[in-house]
């Protein structure tokens, strides 16, 4: 994530993973690229006299399929998790599998800075709490914190206090497990 800090009149770079020496760091001229087709991205770059050759634009057919799947997969962490949590007929991975798939696609497309990325992580965190899955909760929790630190201006950035480390006292702890047992 690259932002410009007006006070220091400098660029600020925050990364979600290690960057090897010699790897170019780029910024995007476009917003909402996670849901744009390659043709739309290229069209929107015309005013900048720039033709993008990133991995997504170099493989437009694959990238367009990924972006369509990302855009079409519902993510409403509070609403969807509430419905799933108390429904014993829905499988444990009902929300987990689609969110993990989207995280994979988002990562392949280099879109970890988008709202979609953090929303699916939040959905996973809530799912893992309701399943009593501490290990995977901590995995998703760590990625949310990394994303929040790398992109403090993200509109979907969640409040750290909503992601406690003491899970057993959380009101939703194992709620789906208990719903299936009753």
Secondary structure, DSSP 8 states (H G I E B T S, - for coil): -EEEETTTTEEEE--SS---TT------S-SSGGG--HHHHHHHHGGGT----SHHHHTHHHHHHHHHHHHHS---HHHHHHHHHT-TTS-TTTTHHHHHHHHHHHHHHT-TTSHHHHHHHHHHHHHHHHHT-HHHHHHHHHHHHHHHHH-TT-TT---GGGS-S-GGGSTTTTHHHHHHH-
